[in-house]
Amino acid sequence: MNRKYRKTVIAGNWKMNMLASTVKPFMEELKANMPKVRPCEVVLCAPAVIVPTLLKAGKDCKVAAGAQDVSKYEKGAYTGEVSASQLADIGVKYCIVGHSERREYHGEDDMLVNAKAKALLEKGIVPIICVGESLEQREKDLTLEYIAYQIKAALNGIDATQVRRCVIAYEPIWAIGTGRTASAQQAQEVCEHIRAVIRGIYGARPARAVSILYGGSMNAKNAAELLAMPDIDGGLIGGASLKPVDFAAIVAATDQE
């Protein structure tokens, strides 16, 4: 991590878990286990129906509220969709776009991810843009080329000022929810490559300002090693974000010089 140039972010992704009634006790337990000095930005991305409860409960714990998805549309006859304006209006600060589960289960492509990222930036919300390769792509040595394409597509039409406000999350699909984790060196290789791709588009200063997270089964045991890598600026945490003690331990692991 390099705090001199960019923010360290630990973002939890609750996915389709938790209830509004369980948020307050969760936050109380999380606060009790958090480091006294907060070494990073802490975010929890909740299902849309829970976000208002999280916003209220998160204030005392100094946790930013995030959403898990957004519509590319501003408003209109799009039943079931939630717009960036609606998220911004209630105080959402971050939003995940392009998560592998959205891509796989809902057919979201890179152009849609790009449109959603732009919609968020327009309303002052930080997009957490997810990229990652499948096991087949890794085994065929296509990882770096595929990740480069995803980054270029996701950032198409986003200017240098806006890109500084983006967060990129590298989530190897083969390591999500499988218990498998890329080694720290494998994760660093891809995160370094992501920064190099951004540098090629925007130059050195914007590239070093972008926070890049690792999102492949980071947990309390492996967080310190992963976060010690120079181009890993935090984590997008799945299962461990549902356990207050484990999530707090990951936050504490960011306190490295």
Number of C-alpha atoms within 10 A of each C-alpha: 22 18 14 8 14 17 19 25 22 25 30 23 24 19 16 10 11 14 13 14 10 11 18 16 12 16 20 15 15 22 19 13 17 18 15 9 8 13 18 18 16 21 24 25 28 28 20 17 11 18 24 18 18 24 20 13 19 22 12 11 16 15 19 19 27 29 29 23 26 25 21 19 16 14 13 8 7 11 6 6 14 18 21 27 21 14 23 15 10 12 16 23 20 27 27 27 29 28 22 20 13 15 16 11 8 9 11 16 15 20 15 18 28 23 19 26 29 23 21 27 18 13 16 17 24 23 30 29 25 26 25 27 21 17 15 11 15 16 9 9 11 14 18 19 12 16 21 20 13 24 21 17 16 26 23 16 12 15 12 16 10 16 20 18 17 23 24 26 30 27 26 26 19 20 19 19 12 10 11 13 20 18 12 18 12 12 23 21 15 21 26 17 17 26 23 17 19 23 15 11 16 16 13 13 13 21 23 19 20 23 28 31 29 29 30 26 25 29 22 17 12 15 21 20 13 28 25 20 19 12 25 26 28 32 30 28 27 22 18 21 25 18 14 20 19 18 26 22 21 26 27 21 22 24 17 12 7
